[in-house]
């Protein structure tokens, strides 16, 4: 399955690329905004799943000595994996949407994830070690850590490998490999 964004609303529309040949033109009607648009099958317009070795290189860079850690997004509908590097300070996480300013935009068709869903704070404790704190924005569906719903204004410490759930989308937290 391939996904192509609508030029009007950026909603990702899926189709089975194995049913078409290179050079063919496809016409879509966006499921979200109903705009009609077309694409030509080739390499430039489509998002293909990156090779696994490319992803491990991005993950290594994000959790290595120069990185602050990362979130690995796994969207079950399309098995579309994204690696979002964290930065020091407050990281606002949410669904990518036109006109919404967030630090870590997640490309997804999951409408149960808010455009501004949660915060992940990367800071240092008194000993200089990295500390990761998660809290809800607040969002409509809530933020889950290890299948437990975070309460209003609750802050939870994250540990390497923790699973965060935003709507129907799962994220795996990876901490940095540096101590200070």
N, C-alpha and C positions, 0 to 999 in steps of 0.2 A: 504494500500500500504506500502511495505517495500522498503528500499534502501540498496544496497550493493555496496561498493566502488571497482572499478577496481584496481587490484594489481599493474598495470603498471602506470596509469595516475591519479588514485584516483577519477575519474569521478563517480558520484553516479548513479547507474542503478536501476530503479524501477521495481517492479513486484508485482503481487497480491498474497500475501501469503496464502489467503483463498483457493486457487486452489490446494494447495500441502499439504502433510502430513509430520510429523516429521520423519526424517531419510532419506527422499528422496534427491537425488542429482540433482541439476539444473546446466545446462551449459548456460553461457551467452557469448554474443559477445558484447564487450563494444561499446556503441554508439559513443564515442569520438575517441578512438585510434584503434578500431576494434580488440583488443586482445581478444582471447577466454580464459575463465576461468570458473571454476566450484565452487559451494559451496554445502555444505550438510545442509539441513534444520535442525535447532536445535535452541539453544538459544545463542550460542557463537558468530556466524558470523554476525548476523543481528542486525541492529540498530532498536530498537523499540521505539515508542513514549513514553517518560517518563510520569509517572503519574502526574497529575496536581498539587497534593500536594507537590511533589518533586520540581517542578518548583517554586512554591510560596516560598518555603524555600530558594532556591538559590536567588530569587529576593529579599527576605527580607534581606539576608546576604549582598547582593551587595549594597542595598540602606540604610542599617541600620547604626548604629553608627560607625562601623569599616570600612564600604565600601565607595567607591568614587562615586557610582552610577553605572548604567549598561545600556546596549542596549539590547532590546528584539527583536530578529530577527524573522520575520514571512515570510516564503517562501510560496507563494500561491499555487504553483504547488503541493506540497506534504503536506501542512499544517505542516511543520516541524519547531518547535519552538526551538530557541537557546537563552540562556541568556549569555551575554558577560560582565563580570565585568570590569569596568574601573579602571585605576590606575592614580595616580597623574602624571602630565606631559603630553607629547604628546602621543596620542594613534593613530597609523596608522591602518586604517581599510580597508579590501579588501577581495577578494575571495580567499579561501584556495586553494593553488596549491603547488605541490612539488617544492622545491627550492626557494620559495618566502618567505622572512622573513618579517612578519608583526606582530603587537602587538595583533590585534583582527581579526583572520582569520574566515571568515564566510563560513561554509560548504554549498555549493549551486551548482546547475547545471545551474544557471543563468550566461550565458557567456556575458551578457551586463554589468555585474559588473566587473570592472578592478581588477587585482590582488593587486594593490595599488590604492585605490579609493579616500579616503579622510582622513583628520586628525581631531581628536577631542582633544582639549587641555583642561585639567583639571588644574585650577590654583586658586589662591586666590586673591581677590581684596584688596584694602587698609584697609578695615575693617575686613579682615580675612575670609570673606564669600567665599564659593566655587563658581567658575565661570566656565562655560562650553562654549567653542568657537569651532565652526565647520567651516572648510574650505575644498575646493576641493583639490585633490592631485596635479595636475589636472588629470582628467579622461576623457575618450572618450565620455561617455554619460552624464557626469555632475553629480553634487550632488544637490538634491532637499531638501528643508526644507519647510514643510507645503505646498507642491505643487508649490514652487517657486524656480526656478533655481538660484543657487548661481553664481555670476559673477566671472571672473578671479581675483584671489587674494582677493576676498571678504571674510570677516569673519563675522559669524552670531552668536549671543548669543543664547544658547539653554535654554529652560524652560521645567520643568517636563511635560511629556506627548507629547512633540513635535514628529512629524512623519518625519523621514528622509528616502528618497528614493534613492537607489543606483541601477542603472539599473532598473530591474523589481522587486527588492526585497525591502520590507518595514521594517523599524526598528522603534521601539518606544523607546524614550529616557526617562530614569528614573534618576532623580537626587538623590544625597545622602540626608539623613535626618539629617545631622549634620550642624551646623552653624560655627564651628570653634573651 
